[in-house]
Amino acid sequence: MGRAALGGQPLGIFSKERANDPGTDRLLANLVQLGNLLRSSPDLLGVVRSIATGAARTFGFNEVAVYLAAPGDDLFHAHAVAGRDEVRDQAILDTPVPAAAFGALMPERYQIGCAFFVDHHEHRYTPEERALFLVPEPIADGPDDPVGRQSGEWQRGDRLLVPLRDRADRMIGVLDLADPAVRALPTLDLAKELEVFATFAAAAVESARQFEELERTTGLLEQQLKVRHELLDVSGSLLSTLDPTAVFVQIADALKMLVDYDTIDIALVDESAYELVTIFAQDKWANEMLKFRQPLDQGVGGWVVRHDQPQLVNDMTHDPRGVLVPGTDREPQASVLVPLRFMGAVIGLLAVDRLAGRTFEERELEIVELFANLAAIAIRNARSYKEMEVQASTDGLTGLFNHRRFQEALALEVARAERYDTDFCLLMLDLDRFKSVNDTVGHQRGDEVLRDVADVLRRCSRESDFAARYGGEEFAMILPHTDIDEARRVAERVRGQVADLSAIESGLSVTVSVGIASFPRHAGDTGGIIGAADAALLAAKARGRNCVYTFGDDEEPSAGLAGQTPLAALGQRFALRAGLSQGEAVALAGALHVLASSLSSPSLAVAAPAPGVGGAAPAIDHLFAALLYGTERWDGSGYPEGLRGESIPRVARAFAVLRAYSHDGTDGGASLRAEAGHQFDPRMVNRFLAFLGEEASRWNPLDGVAAERG
C-alpha cells in the first residue's frame, strides 16, 4: 500500500462528494491564510512557527510539533511547538529525535493516506521512545487501558505523524499532531487535507531554506568583498612601508580589523639553523616569544612551515604537536597558523590566537591566509629594502660604513652637537705607504689587511662611535661626547693595534697615521671639521708617520720668514699646518710672494727668489710647479695641460686655493666652498677653511692680506 493511495484507489486532493463541503471551504480559507502567512515570513523560524500554529488552528490539534532535519543530518530537531504546557513544549524543543526513531513509528500498517497514526494500543513504546516523544505511561484502569479502546475515541498516547517531503520525495521533516479537540480517530479525508497542508508546508520550508542559503551566500560574498576592499585599502600603505618594524605593526593592526584575535606573532625561517625565529609579538609573553627559537621539526608552527599548509587548531592545549614556550603558562588557546610565502618559498609563519575558550571559524582561517599572502610580500619588500639600504651604506670589503653614510652621520652629529651644546671629535686615519704593502704581499692580502684594520676600529669603538671607510686606505671615526684627551687615547689604541698587525707575518709592515679635530673647538661645520682632521692627518704624515697629531697642536702659528708679505706668511703657515713638506711650504710662500708683489714673470721669480725662499733645488721645483699649474682645475678643464684631480701637484692645488682667497677672502670662504670639487681640490678647501678657523682663534689671519689686495 503506497503513500499516495489507500485500498488501491488514487488519493486525490478532494473528492467530488466533498467539493461543496463547508469543511473544505474552511480548509481552503485556512490554507490561503497560511500561504499569506508563510510569504510574510521568509526566514525558516518564522515559517516553521506559522506551520505549527496553522496546523493547530486548521485541524484542531492542541499539541503540534514541527521537526526538521538539517541536510546530511541524522537527527530531527523540533523547530516549533504549539501546545498548552510550556515546560513540556520546551522539553520537546530541547530533545532531538534520531531518524530511526521516526522510522519505527511509521511502518506501512500505521499509514492513513500520507499520514501515520500511532495507536498506543498497537504500538508498544520503548522507554527510549517515551523519553524522545514525551509519551506518558499508560493508565492501567480507565479509558486509556491498553487492553482495549473505548468507543473509537482518540486517547492519550496516540499521535498522528505527517512527513514533510521535498521535491525529490526526501523526508525533510515531520509534523507531529496530538490531543485533538474533537476526540475522533483520524480518517482518510483528514489525511487528504493534511497532505495538501504538508505539501504547502514542505514547499515553504524549502523556500525558507533556499532564502537562508541565499542570505548566507550573500553574506559570505559581502564579507569576502569587504575583506578584499579592506585588503586593498591597507595594501598601499603596507607595501610602501619599508621599515620592517613598522610593517609588523601595520600587519597586526590591519589583520585585527578583519579577524578579532587576542595575540599575534610573526616568525621567520632561519634556514641555516633550521629554526623558526620570532621577530614580532603582541602578547603578554612577548619577551619569552622573542627569545624562543623553535626547531622546524617541532610544534604546530614547524609542521605548518614544513608542509606549507595552514592550520586551524581550536584546542591547542591538547594538540599532540604542541610545544610550550619556556617561561609561559599553559592555558586554553585556539590558534590559526598560516605560512608566509614569497616566490613559492615559505619564509615564515603568521599566527593569531584566541584565549579563554574563544575559537575560530573556517572562514576566518581563509581570511588570515588571504591576508598572509599580502603580509609576506610586505615583509619581504621591507627586508629587501633594509638589505639594500645596508648595502648602500656599507663598504663591501670591510663591512664598515661607506663614505656617503659617513657624510650623513657627520652632518647629524654636527646638528646634534649644535642643538645640545655638546662636543665631539673626528679621527681621520690613513695607512702609511700602503702601496708598498700591496706590492709586497699582493692585493688580495692587502684587502685582508684592510679588513683587519676595520676589525681594529670595531674593537676600539664604543657602541655610540661611528667608524667608516673614507676611501682607499683611509678611515674615519666619529666619537660623540668625547674630549681631545679621550680622543687621543682612542687614536693611540688604534695606532698600536694596527702596528701589531705587522707581527702576523714576516715582511708585512702596517702602520697608521691619525689626525684629530674637535667640534666646535677647531671648526663649526661639517666641511671645517673634516678639513681640520684631514690637515692634522697630513701633519702626522709630515712628522714621520705612525703617529697621532691633533689639529692646532702648535701653541703659536709659525711666523713667516723675514721679508715675506702677509699672504706669503699665511700660505707658509697653512702648508706646514696641513702637512705639506718644508720644500712645498717654502715654494708656496714664494709663489704667493710673487703673486702679492705683482711680479709678472715666473722666470723672474725663479731667477730671483722672493725673500726667505732661498735657492734650494726642491723648493725651486715646487715653486715652478705652483706657478705653472696653479691655473689647472680639479675637474680637468683648466690649463696649461688640463691636468685633473690628484694629478695636479699638491703645492699647485694649495696655491690655487690661497690665490682665490686673496681675491675673495672677505666672503667667509663661500666662493671656495662653491667651487670645491670643480675648480679646487675639495679636501684642500676643507683643510684651508679649518686652518683659517684655528688661526682666527689666535690672531687675525687677514691682517695685512687685505692691504696686499689693495
Secondary structure, DSSP 8 states (H G I E B T S, - for coil): --TTEETTEE--SS-GGGTT-HHHHHHHHHHHHHHHHHHH--SHHHHHHHHHHHHHHHH-EEEEEEEEE-TT-SEEEEEEEE-S-HHHHHHHHT--EEHHHHHHT--GGGEETTEEEE-TTT----HHHHHHHT-----SSSTT-TT--STTB--TT-EEEEEEE-TT--EEEEEEEEEESS-B---HHHHHHHHHHHHHHHHHHHHHHHHHHHHHHHHHHHHHHHHHHHHHHHHHHHHH---HHHHHHHHHHHHHHHS--SEEEEEEEETTTTEEEEEEEESTTHHHHHH-EEETTSHHHHHHHHHT--EEES-GGG-TT----TT-----EEEEEEEEEETTEEEEEEEEEEETT----HHHHHHHHHHHHHHHHHHHHHHHHHHHHHHHHB-TTT-SB-HHHHHHHHHHHHHHHHHHT--EEEEEEEETTHHHHHHHH-HHHHHHHHHHHHHHHHHT--TT-EEEEEETTEEEEEEET--HHHHHHHHHHHHHHHHHGGGGSTT----EEEEEEEETTT-SSHHHHHHHHHHHHHHHHHTTSSSEEETT-SSS-----TT--HHHHHHHHHHHHTT--HHHHHHHHHHHHHHHTT---HHHHHHS--TTT---HHHHHHHHHHHHHTT--TTS--SSS---GGGS-HHHHHHHHHHHHHHHGGGTTHHHHHHBTTTB-HHHHHHHHHHHHHHHTTS-TTTTHHHHH-
